[in-house]
Amino acid sequence: MAKGKSHVKAKAKLESFARQYVINHLNGQQAAIAAGFAPKSARITAAKLLAKANVQERIASLLAAQIKKLDVTVERTLCELARCAYLDPRTLFRADGSLKRIIELDDDTAACIAAVEMGGRGGKRVERVKMTDKLRALDMLCKYLKMFSEDHAPQDLGVKYIICDMPRPPRPAAAAVSPQLPSPDSTQVDEHANQKAQLGLKPKFLPNLSSSK
């Protein structure tokens, strides 16, 4: 009898954990604590429970029921994304440029409002309207439609790259460098001039000092 009661109690705790897991937005640790397990070991307990096949099946059934109740469908989700992505901000204003009241907005425009700041006397006047991120919605739609690859580069739509094998321009010829002869040693020049002087020869490149008087 005691064994049967413990089995029923354990089954009830597993049911409680599965329900709390869905309620706590798939947070295993918080679900384990809410189901009555020890807080210190809640993370480890949640990991062990989530590995059980019967717990996984129960969570899947609860999620499916919740999705059906909330009418969460691909078509509705895409519709909401399209509303945010293609919103025309002019629909927020009247013809005279004044901001419309909330009750005056159409469904598509109202679905794109993220926050509203009220002001004025009694806080009854809309002073600021914050819209959803238009670029973020467009990015999510592009990813769903696979318009871009993972590295955000356009996908190959059949256009191939053409590589033209053009001849390379000739390289400019290196300027010819004439070898520089080593400059004559000054001592050798002086010695050569002395030898010519001893022989009575005058160098052609020196002026005749004896004839100029």
Backbone as ProteinMPNN parsed JSONL, in Angstrom:
{"seq_chain_A": "MAKGKSHVKAKAKLESFARQYVINHLNGQQAAIAAGFAPKSARITAAKLLAKANVQERIASLLAAQIKKLDVTVERTLCELARCAYLDPRTLFRADGSLKRIIELDDDTAACIAAVEMGGRGGKRVERVKMTDKLRALDMLCKYLKMFSEDHAPQDLGVKYIICDMPRPPRPAAAAVSPQLPSPDSTQVDEHANQKAQLGLKPKFLPNLSSSK", "coords_chain_A": {"N_chain_A": [[0.825, -1.202, 0.0], [1.92, 1.212, 0.865], [3.893, 1.471, -1.036], [2.404, 1.816, -3.335], [1.192, 4.294, -2.837], [3.424, 5.981, -2.789], [4.212, 5.787, -5.411], [2.093, 6.989, -6.758], [2.31, 9.543, -5.715], [4.83, 10.326, -6.713], [4.229, 10.309, -9.422], [2.389, 12.358, -9.507], [4.009, 14.523, -8.874], [5.627, 14.582, -11.092], [3.759, 15.277, -13.021], [3.068, 17.787, -12.077], [5.518, 19.082, -12.391], [5.792, 19.062, -15.192], [3.649, 20.711, -15.968], [4.316, 23.107, -14.654], [6.641, 23.646, -15.995], [5.799, 24.434, -18.515], [4.262, 26.643, -17.772], [6.204, 28.347, -16.655], [7.585, 29.257, -18.84], [9.298, 27.35, -20.063], [11.407, 27.056, -18.267], [13.415, 25.077, -16.568], [14.574, 24.912, -13.983], [13.058, 26.709, -12.363], [10.62, 25.483, -12.677], [10.996, 23.022, -11.379], [11.347, 23.853, -8.741], [8.856, 25.054, -8.26], [7.3, 22.786, -8.42], [7.803, 21.474, -6.107], [10.275, 20.343, -5.564], [13.626, 20.158, -4.138], [15.168, 23.314, -3.715], [17.98, 23.732, -3.858], [19.055, 21.694, -5.408], [17.632, 21.969, -7.707], [18.218, 22.574, -10.383], [19.723, 20.355, -11.288], [17.85, 18.337, -10.809], [15.831, 19.104, -12.586], [17.108, 18.696, -15.053], [17.391, 15.91, -15.033], [14.698, 15.11, -14.974], [13.73, 16.147, -17.365], [14.972, 14.514, -19.151], [13.55, 12.198, -19.155], [11.373, 10.085, -20.962], [8.566, 9.948, -20.656], [8.008, 12.344, -19.375], [8.782, 14.195, -21.323], [6.903, 13.619, -23.327], [4.548, 14.384, -22.018], [4.961, 17.127, -21.633], [5.085, 17.95, -24.3], [2.442, 17.432, -25.111], [1.04, 19.219, -23.484], [2.06, 21.672, -24.412], [1.138, 21.585, -27.035], [-1.616, 21.712, -26.618], [-1.784, 24.233, -25.467], [-0.897, 25.857, -27.543], [-2.9, 25.401, -29.412], [-5.075, 26.462, -28.034], [-4.392, 29.159, -27.854], [-4.419, 29.771, -30.461], [-2.117, 29.734, -32.086], [-0.534, 29.913, -34.995], [1.285, 29.297, -38.058], [0.474, 30.922, -40.163], [-0.863, 33.039, -38.864], [1.205, 34.106, -37.348], [3.008, 34.952, -39.336], [1.407, 36.854, -40.5], [1.255, 38.811, -38.481], [3.955, 39.576, -38.367], [4.21, 40.634, -40.944], [2.512, 42.819, -40.754], [3.965, 44.482, -39.005], [6.29, 44.832, -40.48], [5.531, 46.096, -42.863], [4.277, 48.429, -42.166], [2.738, 51.574, -42.579], [3.6, 54.633, -41.41], [2.004, 56.877, -41.689], [-0.586, 56.247, -41.213], [-1.052, 56.699, -38.59], [-1.851, 59.27, -38.174], [-4.172, 62.022, -38.511], [-5.812, 63.837, -41.191], [-5.184, 66.504, -40.778], [-2.752, 66.355, -39.55], [-2.662, 65.767, -36.854], [-2.318, 63.475, -34.086], [-3.936, 60.357, -34.103], [-6.56, 59.027, -32.002], [-6.426, 56.078, -29.924], [-8.619, 54.398, -30.342], [-9.32, 55.082, -32.854], [-7.572, 53.947, -34.597], [-6.782, 51.611, -37.192], [-6.856, 47.977, -37.447], [-4.421, 46.886, -38.402], [-2.531, 48.938, -37.924], [-2.802, 49.317, -35.138], [-1.845, 46.877, -34.214], [0.849, 47.15, -34.409], [1.807, 48.742, -32.404], [3.991, 49.243, -29.759], [4.253, 50.513, -27.271], [2.616, 53.02, -25.289], [2.576, 56.36, -24.254], [0.955, 58.277, -21.918], [-0.384, 61.51, -21.192], [-0.943, 64.953, -20.176], [-3.838, 66.603, -18.721], [-5.061, 64.644, -16.202], [-3.95, 62.473, -17.414], [-4.983, 61.568, -19.858], [-4.396, 62.072, -22.434], [-2.781, 61.065, -25.377], [0.615, 61.172, -25.675], [2.942, 60.114, -26.683], [3.855, 57.563, -28.934], [5.174, 54.423, -29.254], [6.488, 52.427, -31.727], [6.729, 49.076, -33.078], [9.805, 47.372, -34.005], [10.594, 47.966, -37.188], [12.618, 47.225, -39.023], [13.608, 44.953, -37.78], [11.427, 43.218, -37.984], [11.304, 42.955, -40.762], [13.744, 41.689, -41.189], [13.316, 39.229, -39.912], [11.297, 38.175, -41.514], [12.677, 37.935, -43.921], [14.545, 35.978, -43.237], [12.833, 33.836, -42.774], [11.794, 33.425, -45.309], [14.082, 32.704, -46.507], [15.703, 34.467, -47.926], [18.209, 35.394, -47.604], [21.464, 34.088, -46.97], [23.191, 32.404, -44.244], [25.382, 34.003, -43.647], [24.437, 36.475, -44.268], [24.663, 37.109, -46.928], [23.573, 37.496, -50.318], [21.685, 34.783, -51.698], [22.639, 32.261, -54.105], [21.156, 32.645, -57.087], [21.297, 31.419, -59.512], [22.91, 32.892, -61.139], [26.043, 33.029, -62.485], [29.489, 33.646, -61.846], [31.652, 35.329, -64.069], [34.835, 35.037, -65.196], [37.162, 36.944, -66.651], [39.876, 36.281, -68.615], [42.165, 38.27, -68.932], [45.033, 39.671, -70.546], [47.905, 40.483, -68.659], [49.207, 43.781, -68.045], [52.341, 44.792, -69.481], [55.24, 44.77, -67.472], [57.044, 47.679, -66.425], [60.253, 48.252, -67.85], [63.244, 47.764, -66.079], [65.336, 50.445, -65.253], [68.425, 50.837, -66.875], [71.354, 50.516, -65.147], [74.324, 52.093, -65.118], [77.509, 50.856, -64.535], [79.448, 52.223, -61.961], [82.653, 53.5, -62.063], [85.379, 53.115, -59.901], [86.542, 55.944, -58.15], [89.625, 57.565, -58.921], [92.524, 57.161, -56.938], [93.805, 59.841, -55.007], [96.492, 60.009, -54.356], [97.701, 58.428, -56.258], [97.252, 59.943, -58.59], [98.75, 62.278, -58.088], [101.351, 61.185, -57.997], [101.655, 60.291, -60.628], [101.65, 62.722, -62.001], [104.011, 63.873, -61.019], [105.924, 62.174, -62.118], [105.661, 62.815, -64.86], [106.519, 65.46, -64.775], [109.189, 65.219, -64.107], [110.192, 64.158, -66.471], [110.019, 66.281, -68.161], [107.6, 66.734, -69.339], [104.535, 68.281, -69.871], [101.377, 68.227, -68.531], [98.408, 67.995, -70.501], [96.098, 68.989, -69.572], [96.722, 70.995, -67.822], [97.401, 74.445, -67.416], [99.96, 76.379, -69.161], [102.157, 77.713, -67.229], [104.642, 78.927, -67.366], [104.821, 80.305, -69.762], [103.061, 82.333, -69.584], [103.391, 85.552, -68.924]], "CA_chain_A": [[0.0, 0.0, 0.0], [2.811, 2.373, 0.942], [4.594, 1.576, -2.303], [1.464, 2.368, -4.3], [1.023, 5.713, -2.544], [4.631, 6.7, -3.195], [4.207, 5.831, -6.879], [1.102, 8.004, -7.141], [2.876, 10.837, -5.346], [5.893, 10.632, -7.666], [3.584, 10.62, -10.691], [1.767, 13.674, -9.357], [5.076, 15.53, -8.925], [6.051, 14.692, -12.492], [2.711, 16.033, -13.706], [3.205, 19.169, -11.63], [6.726, 19.64, -13.017], [5.514, 19.305, -16.61], [2.778, 21.885, -16.073], [5.083, 24.289, -14.253], [7.646, 23.889, -17.039], [5.109, 25.209, -19.548], [3.849, 27.926, -17.192], [7.398, 29.159, -16.43], [8.244, 29.537, -20.125], [10.33, 26.332, -20.313], [12.506, 27.214, -17.308], [13.412, 23.838, -15.803], [14.905, 25.13, -12.571], [11.887, 27.293, -11.703], [9.545, 24.489, -12.682], [11.284, 22.035, -10.339], [11.085, 24.486, -7.427], [7.409, 25.216, -8.129], [6.685, 21.463, -8.277], [8.052, 20.968, -4.764], [11.589, 19.741, -5.4], [14.566, 20.952, -3.341], [15.705, 24.423, -4.508], [19.423, 23.653, -4.045], [19.351, 20.755, -6.499], [16.544, 22.094, -8.685], [18.747, 22.546, -11.753], [20.073, 18.967, -11.608], [16.602, 17.589, -10.849], [15.133, 19.441, -13.832], [17.806, 18.03, -16.157], [17.061, 14.48, -14.98], [13.291, 14.927, -15.318], [13.545, 16.455, -18.787], [15.53, 13.4, -19.931], [12.593, 11.09, -19.133], [10.511, 10.075, -22.148], [7.179, 10.237, -20.295], [7.923, 13.781, -19.081], [8.846, 14.882, -22.61], [5.617, 13.443, -23.996], [3.539, 15.189, -21.322], [5.228, 18.535, -21.94], [4.695, 18.162, -25.694], [0.982, 17.486, -25.188], [0.615, 20.476, -22.861], [2.396, 22.76, -25.328], [0.233, 21.509, -28.18], [-2.922, 22.209, -26.179], [-1.67, 25.679, -25.266], [-0.805, 26.483, -28.861], [-4.237, 25.335, -30.003], [-5.948, 27.383, -27.303], [-4.01, 30.518, -28.199], [-4.519, 29.894, -31.918], [-0.795, 30.058, -32.608], [-0.321, 29.246, -36.272], [2.303, 29.929, -38.909], [-0.172, 31.98, -40.945], [-1.126, 34.197, -38.013], [2.496, 34.69, -36.977], [3.509, 35.673, -40.501], [0.548, 38.024, -40.679], [1.677, 39.831, -37.523], [5.252, 40.076, -38.82], [3.982, 41.463, -42.126], [1.952, 44.087, -40.291], [5.05, 45.312, -38.463], [7.296, 45.1, -41.51], [5.018, 46.946, -43.939], [3.456, 49.5, -41.594], [2.878, 52.948, -43.07], [3.376, 55.486, -40.229], [1.014, 57.928, -41.942], [-1.888, 55.81, -40.71], [-1.179, 57.135, -37.196], [-2.229, 60.685, -38.102], [-5.328, 62.502, -39.256], [-5.486, 64.651, -42.365], [-4.595, 67.77, -40.332], [-1.453, 66.099, -38.932], [-2.78, 65.428, -35.433], [-2.243, 62.047, -33.801], [-5.231, 59.726, -33.888], [-6.811, 58.319, -30.756], [-6.225, 54.638, -30.057], [-9.829, 53.768, -30.868], [-9.459, 55.464, -34.258], [-6.598, 53.222, -35.405], [-7.221, 50.352, -37.786], [-6.263, 46.799, -36.813], [-3.025, 46.72, -38.808], [-1.715, 49.942, -37.232], [-2.84, 49.051, -33.696], [-1.038, 45.698, -33.912], [2.275, 47.508, -34.46], [2.14, 49.624, -31.284], [4.708, 48.557, -28.682], [4.004, 51.198, -25.994], [1.925, 54.309, -25.391], [2.772, 57.247, -23.103], [-0.182, 59.168, -21.727], [-0.045, 62.75, -20.488], [-2.0, 65.943, -20.105], [-4.661, 66.631, -17.503], [-5.656, 63.347, -15.894], [-3.274, 61.413, -18.16], [-5.907, 61.023, -20.845], [-3.977, 62.421, -23.781], [-1.639, 60.302, -25.883], [1.716, 62.074, -25.998], [4.0, 59.419, -27.416], [3.538, 56.202, -29.35], [6.358, 53.684, -29.67], [6.126, 51.367, -32.645], [7.618, 47.923, -33.124], [10.995, 47.544, -34.844], [10.248, 47.631, -38.567], [13.739, 46.52, -39.637], [13.674, 43.625, -37.161], [10.363, 42.408, -38.587], [11.72, 42.648, -42.13], [14.836, 40.716, -41.111], [12.732, 37.933, -39.568], [10.601, 37.684, -42.694], [13.7, 37.536, -44.901], [15.103, 34.702, -42.802], [11.82, 32.789, -42.973], [11.702, 33.204, -46.746], [15.42, 32.292, -46.957], [16.195, 35.414, -48.926], [19.625, 35.593, -47.351], [22.131, 32.956, -46.346], [23.543, 32.615, -42.834], [26.348, 35.099, -43.519], [23.752, 37.671, -44.743], [25.006, 37.365, -48.321], [22.49, 37.02, -51.175], [21.833, 33.416, -52.14], [22.908, 32.061, -55.521], [19.907, 32.474, -57.811], [21.574, 30.889, -60.827], [23.856, 33.747, -61.845], [27.408, 32.579, -62.277], [30.534, 34.648, -62.023], [32.438, 35.187, -65.284], [36.188, 35.526, -64.981], [37.795, 37.282, -67.921], [41.313, 36.057, -68.571], [42.776, 39.361, -69.692], [46.498, 39.692, -70.372], [48.412, 41.487, -67.725], [50.034, 44.796, -68.705], [53.779, 44.522, -69.297], [55.899, 45.512, -66.404], [58.047, 48.636, -66.944], [61.62, 47.741, -67.8], [64.089, 48.4, -65.065], [66.32, 51.369, -65.818], [69.787, 50.287, -66.882], [72.262, 51.228, -64.244], [75.712, 52.0, -65.592], [78.41, 50.631, -63.389], [80.308, 53.352, -61.628], [84.047, 53.155, -61.847], [85.886, 53.703, -58.656], [87.293, 57.196, -58.339], [91.064, 57.336, -58.743], [93.122, 57.581, -55.671], [94.503, 61.131, -55.152], [97.943, 59.806, -54.252], [98.169, 57.921, -57.549], [97.249, 61.072, -59.536], [99.911, 63.131, -57.799], [102.568, 60.469, -58.366], [101.725, 60.295, -62.091], [102.013, 64.074, -62.412], [105.425, 64.093, -60.693], [106.739, 61.46, -63.103], [105.658, 63.599, -66.087], [107.306, 66.677, -64.558], [110.602, 64.856, -64.159], [110.536, 63.908, -67.859], [109.834, 67.528, -68.9], [106.308, 66.735, -70.019], [103.501, 69.062, -69.201], [100.048, 67.659, -68.781], [97.599, 68.799, -71.397], [94.959, 69.617, -68.894], [97.205, 72.053, -66.949], [97.84, 75.63, -68.196], [101.408, 76.609, -69.221], [102.387, 78.887, -66.351], [105.924, 79.602, -67.693], [104.674, 81.178, -70.927], [102.18, 83.488, -69.296], [104.052, 86.604, -68.158]], "C_chain_A": [[0.863, 1.257, 0.0], [3.537, 2.59, -0.364], [3.688, 2.192, -3.361], [1.255, 3.856, -4.098], [2.229, 6.524, -2.996], [4.695, 6.823, -4.718], [3.247, 6.909, -7.38], [1.638, 9.397, -6.843], [3.969, 11.263, -6.323], [5.306, 11.01, -9.021], [2.951, 12.011, -10.663], [2.825, 14.781, -9.432], [5.595, 15.698, -10.348], [5.038, 15.489, -13.303], [2.808, 17.516, -13.354], [4.419, 19.837, -12.286], [6.461, 19.97, -14.485], [4.646, 20.543, -16.799], [3.522, 23.168, -15.718], [6.153, 24.641, -15.292], [7.046, 24.723, -18.169], [4.732, 26.592, -19.027], [5.032, 28.871, -17.048], [8.235, 29.338, -17.693], [9.47, 28.646, -20.337], [11.584, 26.542, -19.468], [12.477, 26.011, -16.365], [13.659, 24.035, -14.323], [13.705, 25.696, -11.813], [10.731, 26.299, -11.65], [9.753, 23.448, -11.594], [10.986, 22.594, -8.951], [9.574, 24.611, -7.212], [6.704, 23.883, -7.939], [6.982, 20.824, -6.933], [9.381, 20.277, -4.575], [12.525, 20.697, -4.655], [15.181, 22.057, -4.196], [17.207, 24.288, -4.799], [19.795, 22.751, -5.227], [18.316, 20.834, -7.62], [17.053, 22.001, -10.121], [19.069, 21.111, -12.19], [18.81, 18.115, -11.722], [15.845, 17.839, -12.148], [15.774, 18.74, -15.024], [17.471, 16.54, -16.201], [15.615, 14.23, -15.413], [13.047, 15.16, -16.813], [14.117, 15.364, -19.691], [14.593, 12.201, -19.986], [11.624, 11.193, -20.318], [9.072, 10.448, -21.805], [6.967, 11.717, -19.962], [7.941, 14.586, -20.376], [7.513, 14.791, -23.359], [4.534, 14.31, -23.353], [3.722, 16.667, -21.622], [4.802, 18.854, -23.372], [3.179, 18.269, -25.839], [0.439, 18.775, -24.583], [0.896, 21.665, -23.768], [1.456, 22.772, -26.53], [-1.149, 22.045, -27.821], [-2.896, 23.724, -25.993], [-1.632, 26.415, -26.602], [-2.173, 26.49, -29.549], [-5.184, 26.322, -29.346], [-5.659, 28.832, -27.691], [-4.093, 30.796, -29.701], [-3.192, 30.374, -32.518], [-0.565, 29.233, -33.871], [0.75, 29.985, -37.057], [1.695, 31.103, -39.663], [-0.407, 33.229, -40.097], [0.175, 34.899, -37.625], [3.079, 35.493, -38.13], [2.695, 36.934, -40.77], [0.963, 39.157, -39.738], [3.038, 40.425, -37.914], [5.089, 41.0, -40.025], [3.381, 42.804, -41.745], [3.045, 45.039, -39.797], [6.046, 45.722, -39.545], [6.82, 46.131, -42.529], [4.137, 48.08, -43.429], [3.777, 50.844, -42.249], [2.601, 53.885, -41.899], [2.366, 56.6, -40.451], [-0.366, 57.539, -41.426], [-2.099, 56.198, -39.241], [-1.784, 58.534, -37.071], [-3.491, 60.964, -38.925], [-4.864, 63.36, -40.429], [-4.84, 65.976, -41.974], [-3.248, 67.586, -39.639], [-1.513, 65.742, -37.465], [-2.805, 63.914, -35.268], [-3.634, 61.491, -33.517], [-5.345, 59.154, -32.488], [-6.679, 56.824, -31.002], [-7.431, 53.965, -30.707], [-10.043, 54.104, -32.346], [-8.524, 54.671, -35.174], [-7.202, 51.957, -35.984], [-6.453, 49.195, -37.153], [-4.781, 46.64, -37.151], [-2.111, 47.694, -38.071], [-1.662, 49.668, -35.738], [-1.969, 47.864, -33.324], [0.454, 46.009, -33.868], [2.694, 48.429, -33.326], [2.79, 48.806, -30.173], [4.432, 49.183, -27.326], [3.353, 52.543, -26.277], [2.176, 55.093, -24.117], [1.62, 58.243, -23.055], [0.264, 60.395, -20.941], [-1.227, 63.691, -20.467], [-2.772, 65.866, -18.806], [-5.355, 65.284, -17.31], [-5.025, 62.194, -16.644], [-4.145, 60.756, -19.21], [-5.494, 61.329, -22.282], [-2.742, 61.611, -24.178], [-0.55, 61.28, -26.316], [2.814, 61.401, -26.828], [3.578, 57.992, -27.714], [4.828, 55.555, -29.837], [5.926, 52.502, -30.52], [7.122, 50.209, -32.559], [8.753, 48.178, -34.115], [10.69, 47.042, -36.261], [11.359, 46.81, -39.23], [13.883, 45.103, -39.078], [12.628, 42.698, -37.773], [10.727, 42.026, -40.019], [12.815, 41.584, -42.142], [14.295, 39.323, -40.809], [11.98, 37.336, -40.76], [11.585, 37.198, -43.762], [14.313, 36.191, -44.532], [14.111, 33.568, -43.02], [11.71, 32.426, -44.452], [13.037, 32.778, -47.362], [15.938, 33.175, -48.092], [17.681, 35.673, -48.779], [20.185, 34.334, -46.715], [22.538, 33.328, -44.933], [24.516, 33.766, -42.658], [25.793, 36.4, -44.093], [24.183, 38.069, -46.149], [23.879, 36.84, -49.2], [22.751, 35.597, -51.645], [22.058, 33.366, -53.645], [21.589, 31.762, -56.225], [20.143, 32.003, -59.241], [22.566, 31.719, -61.622], [25.268, 33.307, -61.501], [28.371, 33.726, -62.519], [31.331, 34.32, -63.283], [33.796, 35.822, -65.048], [36.824, 35.733, -66.347], [39.301, 37.134, -67.761], [41.996, 37.091, -69.448], [44.281, 39.349, -69.471], [46.92, 40.792, -69.427], [49.248, 42.524, -68.461], [51.505, 44.511, -68.455], [54.369, 45.381, -68.197], [56.917, 46.493, -66.992], [59.453, 48.081, -66.758], [62.44, 48.501, -66.779], [65.141, 49.253, -65.743], [67.711, 50.775, -65.713], [70.703, 51.147, -66.037], [73.677, 51.009, -64.719], [76.62, 51.81, -64.404], [79.34, 51.81, -63.189], [81.721, 52.853, -61.358], [84.534, 53.78, -60.563], [86.714, 54.937, -58.963], [88.769, 56.944, -58.075], [91.565, 57.875, -57.425], [93.916, 58.864, -55.899], [96.008, 60.966, -55.092], [98.514, 59.288, -55.557], [98.205, 59.03, -58.582], [98.45, 61.963, -59.319], [101.206, 62.467, -58.223], [102.75, 60.456, -59.883], [102.139, 61.665, -62.616], [103.48, 64.362, -62.126], [106.333, 63.396, -61.69], [106.791, 62.221, -64.418], [106.506, 64.853, -65.941], [108.794, 66.386, -64.63], [111.083, 64.626, -65.589], [110.394, 65.152, -68.731], [108.558, 67.587, -69.665], [105.292, 67.503, -69.19], [102.144, 68.429, -69.49], [99.192, 68.599, -69.597], [96.49, 69.535, -70.678], [95.38, 70.7, -67.926], [97.646, 73.237, -67.827], [99.35, 75.776, -68.126], [101.722, 77.891, -68.462], [103.662, 79.638, -66.756], [105.793, 80.558, -68.853], [103.812, 82.371, -70.671], [102.876, 84.438, -68.362], [103.379, 87.933, -68.437]], "O_chain_A": [[0.608, 2.217, -0.726], [3.778, 3.726, -0.771], [4.136, 2.99, -4.184], [1.15, 4.606, -5.068], [2.079, 7.626, -3.525], [5.168, 7.828, -5.251], [3.561, 7.647, -8.314], [1.442, 10.324, -7.629], [4.029, 12.427, -6.719], [5.808, 11.911, -9.693], [2.973, 12.741, -11.653], [2.57, 15.849, -9.986], [5.956, 16.799, -10.764], [5.41, 16.282, -14.167], [2.652, 18.385, -14.212], [4.361, 21.001, -12.684], [6.858, 21.031, -14.967], [4.894, 21.338, -17.706], [3.379, 24.188, -16.392], [6.519, 25.807, -15.44], [7.704, 25.611, -18.712], [4.862, 27.588, -19.738], [4.895, 30.07, -17.289], [9.446, 29.546, -17.621], [10.535, 29.117, -20.736], [12.692, 26.238, -19.908], [11.629, 25.928, -15.477], [13.019, 23.387, -13.495], [13.374, 25.209, -10.732], [9.959, 26.281, -10.691], [8.792, 23.031, -10.949], [10.443, 21.898, -8.093], [9.067, 24.316, -6.129], [5.619, 23.84, -7.358], [6.47, 19.743, -6.639], [9.611, 19.675, -3.526], [12.252, 21.893, -4.553], [15.669, 21.78, -5.291], [17.662, 24.686, -5.871], [20.747, 23.033, -5.954], [18.145, 19.887, -8.387], [16.393, 21.414, -10.979], [18.739, 20.7, -13.302], [18.701, 17.273, -12.613], [15.289, 16.916, -12.742], [15.073, 18.246, -15.907], [17.29, 15.973, -17.279], [15.331, 13.266, -16.124], [12.255, 14.457, -17.439], [13.778, 15.301, -20.873], [14.812, 11.282, -20.776], [11.122, 12.274, -20.626], [8.421, 11.173, -22.557], [5.903, 12.278, -20.225], [7.194, 15.555, -20.512], [7.055, 15.77, -23.949], [3.706, 14.897, -24.049], [2.744, 17.382, -21.841], [4.224, 19.911, -23.628], [2.684, 19.1, -26.601], [-0.511, 19.358, -25.105], [0.068, 22.568, -23.883], [1.032, 23.833, -26.988], [-1.779, 22.743, -28.615], [-3.863, 24.414, -26.318], [-2.258, 27.462, -26.766], [-2.55, 27.472, -30.189], [-6.002, 26.948, -30.02], [-6.581, 29.634, -27.84], [-3.864, 31.92, -30.147], [-3.155, 31.29, -33.339], [-0.421, 28.012, -33.814], [1.08, 31.134, -36.767], [2.321, 32.156, -39.792], [-0.177, 34.347, -40.558], [0.239, 36.127, -37.579], [3.59, 36.594, -37.925], [3.23, 37.951, -41.211], [1.016, 40.319, -40.142], [3.245, 41.634, -37.804], [5.755, 42.031, -40.115], [3.709, 43.823, -42.352], [3.054, 46.227, -40.121], [6.577, 46.832, -39.521], [7.61, 46.946, -43.005], [3.337, 48.631, -44.185], [4.941, 51.194, -42.443], [1.465, 53.934, -41.426], [1.913, 57.214, -39.485], [-1.22, 58.402, -41.224], [-3.199, 56.043, -38.711], [-2.185, 58.939, -35.98], [-3.82, 60.256, -39.877], [-3.667, 63.575, -40.623], [-4.04, 66.522, -42.733], [-2.658, 68.566, -39.183], [-0.476, 65.436, -36.878], [-3.238, 63.174, -36.152], [-4.411, 62.092, -32.775], [-4.336, 58.832, -31.86], [-6.801, 56.355, -32.134], [-7.274, 53.062, -31.53], [-10.864, 53.473, -33.012], [-8.669, 54.72, -36.395], [-8.032, 51.307, -35.349], [-5.503, 49.418, -36.403], [-3.978, 46.298, -36.283], [-1.025, 47.31, -37.637], [-0.598, 49.773, -35.128], [-1.406, 47.837, -32.23], [1.238, 45.217, -33.346], [3.846, 48.863, -33.294], [2.231, 47.815, -29.703], [4.38, 48.471, -26.323], [3.516, 53.123, -27.351], [2.011, 54.563, -23.018], [1.35, 58.954, -24.022], [1.18, 60.32, -20.122], [-2.365, 63.29, -20.708], [-2.389, 65.135, -17.892], [-6.136, 64.847, -18.155], [-5.49, 61.058, -16.541], [-4.066, 59.548, -19.433], [-6.153, 60.903, -23.23], [-1.787, 61.492, -23.411], [-0.759, 62.107, -27.203], [3.523, 62.064, -27.585], [3.018, 57.302, -26.862], [5.495, 56.08, -30.728], [5.109, 51.682, -30.1], [8.222, 50.361, -32.028], [8.674, 49.077, -34.953], [10.549, 45.841, -36.489], [11.085, 45.824, -39.914], [14.233, 44.171, -39.803], [12.909, 41.531, -38.047], [10.483, 40.895, -40.44], [12.82, 40.693, -42.992], [14.763, 38.34, -41.385], [12.027, 36.127, -40.984], [11.355, 36.183, -44.418], [14.571, 35.36, -45.403], [14.499, 32.465, -43.406], [11.552, 31.256, -44.801], [13.127, 32.525, -48.563], [16.522, 32.701, -49.066], [18.337, 36.121, -49.72], [19.481, 33.607, -46.014], [22.263, 34.437, -44.474], [24.49, 34.442, -41.63], [26.551, 37.327, -44.377], [24.081, 39.238, -46.521], [23.274, 35.822, -48.861], [23.887, 35.236, -51.954], [21.714, 34.301, -54.368], [20.976, 30.724, -55.975], [19.274, 32.172, -60.096], [23.019, 31.285, -62.681], [25.627, 33.229, -60.326], [28.1, 34.645, -63.292], [31.648, 33.157, -63.532], [33.889, 37.01, -64.736], [36.998, 34.78, -67.107], [39.921, 37.763, -66.903], [42.361, 36.802, -70.588], [44.758, 39.06, -68.373], [46.354, 41.885, -69.413], [49.939, 42.177, -69.419], [51.887, 44.054, -67.378], [54.03, 46.553, -68.031], [57.588, 46.16, -67.969], [59.81, 47.535, -65.714], [62.334, 49.72, -66.643], [65.769, 48.818, -66.709], [68.135, 50.286, -64.666], [70.793, 52.362, -66.217], [74.177, 49.884, -64.725], [76.515, 52.511, -63.398], [79.937, 52.322, -64.136], [81.956, 51.943, -60.563], [84.115, 54.88, -60.201], [87.489, 54.961, -59.919], [89.135, 56.221, -57.149], [91.096, 58.883, -56.896], [94.636, 58.965, -56.893], [96.731, 61.731, -55.731], [99.633, 59.628, -55.941], [99.127, 59.056, -59.397], [99.104, 62.362, -60.282], [102.085, 63.138, -58.765], [103.871, 60.594, -60.373], [102.901, 61.753, -63.578], [104.134, 65.036, -62.922], [107.375, 63.929, -62.072], [107.848, 62.28, -65.045], [107.152, 65.269, -66.903], [109.571, 67.191, -65.145], [112.25, 64.869, -65.894], [110.629, 65.077, -69.937], [108.422, 68.414, -70.567], [105.221, 67.372, -67.968], [101.841, 68.136, -70.646], [99.229, 69.817, -69.426], [96.012, 70.575, -71.132], [94.527, 71.287, -67.261], [98.219, 73.018, -68.895], [99.968, 75.351, -67.15], [101.573, 78.998, -68.981], [103.766, 80.843, -66.525], [106.552, 81.523, -68.947], [103.819, 83.327, -71.447], [102.957, 84.192, -67.158], [103.784, 88.957, -67.888]]}, "name": "protein", "num_of_chains": 1, "seq": "MAKGKSHVKAKAKLESFARQYVINHLNGQQAAIAAGFAPKSARITAAKLLAKANVQERIASLLAAQIKKLDVTVERTLCELARCAYLDPRTLFRADGSLKRIIELDDDTAACIAAVEMGGRGGKRVERVKMTDKLRALDMLCKYLKMFSEDHAPQDLGVKYIICDMPRPPRPAAAAVSPQLPSPDSTQVDEHANQKAQLGLKPKFLPNLSSSK"}
